[in-house]
Amino acid sequence: MRTARLPRQRRGATEPGQVALTRFLVVLTDVRSQDRGRDERASPERRRQVVGASSREAAERIAGAFMALGMVRAGRQRVKLIAIGRRHTRG
């Protein structure tokens, strides 16, 4: 399984003339059969697809496309939208 590798995020305050943007991941996972008290840190669900997006609007459109899949509609897969960090660009 391949996952997207994103560049390392720079930490610190936004400098004058820069705009901070939040990056997003859209993750398609398999739903576990025995889903009692889901703890993603201890035992995460198996990832089927991971897609990065630079804006929330783009991430929501990708998530909407994933939600139209038959396996998601049948409840066997799940779509997650995750905000992962900030990227600084010149404004």
N, C-alpha and C positions, 0 to 999 in steps of 0.2 A: 504494500500500500504506500502510495506517495502522498506526502503532505507538503503544503506550501511553506517555504522558508521565507520569513520576512526579515528585512534588515533590522539590526539592533536599534533600539530606540534610545535617543539621546535624552538624558535627564537634566533637569534644571529649569530655572525660570525662563519664560519667553523673553527674548531680547527685543528691544525696540525695532519695529519694522518687520517683525515676524508674526505669523499666525499659527496657532496650535490647532492641528486637526487630529481627530481621533480615528484610528484605523479599526476595521471590523473583520471578524472571521465569521463565515457561515459554515456550519458543520452539520453534515448528515450522518447520523449514527443509527446503529441497530438497537432496538429496544430489547432488553433482557427479558427472558420468560419469567423469572422470579424476581420481579421488581419491588422488593420490600425495602423501604427506606433508602432510596437512591443516594449514594454517597460518591460523587464524581471524583473526589480526590483519592479515596481508598481504592475504588475499582471503577474506572471510567468505562463508558460504553464503547464498543468497537466502532471506530470511525470508518465511514464508507467514502466520504468526499469532504475535502476542506478547500474553501475558496476564500481568498482575501479580497476586501473591498476598501476603497479609500474614503467612501462617504456612506452615511447611514441609508440614504435613499437607494444607492446601488446595492447595499447589503440586503435591504428589504425586498428589492426586486428579485435578487437571486434566491432569497429564502422563499418568496412566493412561488417561484418556478419549482423549487424542491418540494414545496407543499402540494403541488399538483400531481406529484408522482403517485402511482398506485400503492406502493409499499407504505408511503407516509399516510395516505388516506385510509389504508387498512389498519393502521396502528402498529405496524411492524418496524417502522423506522421513525426517527424523530429529527426535527430541524432545530438547530440552536443558533442564535445570533449573539456573538460575543464581542464586546468592545475590548480591544487589547492594548491600547496605549496611545500615546500622542506622537505626532510627527510635526516637526517645525518647518515651515516654509516661509519664504520671503513674501511679505504682503504689500 
